[in-house]
Amino acid sequence: MDDRTRDRSFAACGILVVALIVASIVVAGSPPASDARIEKIVSYYTDNRTQLLVSSYLNGLASSW
């Protein structure tokens, strides 16, 4: 692999990592405030379980590159 091809593949991987991290932030949504009532916090995690799992998966994918 020549230097030009390697540099392009490194750049593509960097762009992919940033895209995965941004996607994981968008998917997770915004959590409740730290001083919110416990019911609201528990409700957030139970109502958004799938989105939070997908967000964690995307973060794991991004960190594996």
N, C-alpha and C positions, 0 to 999 in steps of 0.2 A: 504494500500500500504506500503510495507516495504521500508527500507532505500535504499536498492540496486536498486529496481525498480524505485524509485523516482529519484535517482541520474542518472540513465541511461536515464530517460525521460528528465531530465533537460539538460543533455549533448546533447541529440538528438535535443532538441529545440535550444540550442546554436549553434550547427552546422547548423541547418536550417536557423537561423537568419543570420549567416555569409554568407551562400550560397546565400540567397536572396539579401543581400546588395551587394555582389560581382556581382551578375547577373544584378542588377539595374545599377551598374556603367558601366558594359560592354555594356548593351543594349543602354544606353544613348550616348555613344561615347564621343568624345572630343569636347567641345564647342570652338568657335573661341576665339581668344585672347581678352582681355578686351579693347585693344586699336584698335580693328578692326573697319573697316567702318561700319556704321549702316546698310547698305544694306546687308553686309555679315552676320551680327548678325540676322537680320530679316529673311534672307534666311535660316540660320541654323534652326531656330525655325519652319519655315513653312515646310521645307523639311523633318525635323525629328520629326514631330508632334506625330506620332504614337509611335515611339521609346521612346520619352520623356514621353508620357502618360503611357506606359508600365513600364518605369523606376519608375515613381511616384507611380504606383500601387504596384510594388514590394517593394518599400521603405515603403509604408503604411502597407503592409502585415508583413514586418519584424518588424516594430515598434509596431504592435499589439500583438506580443508575448512578 
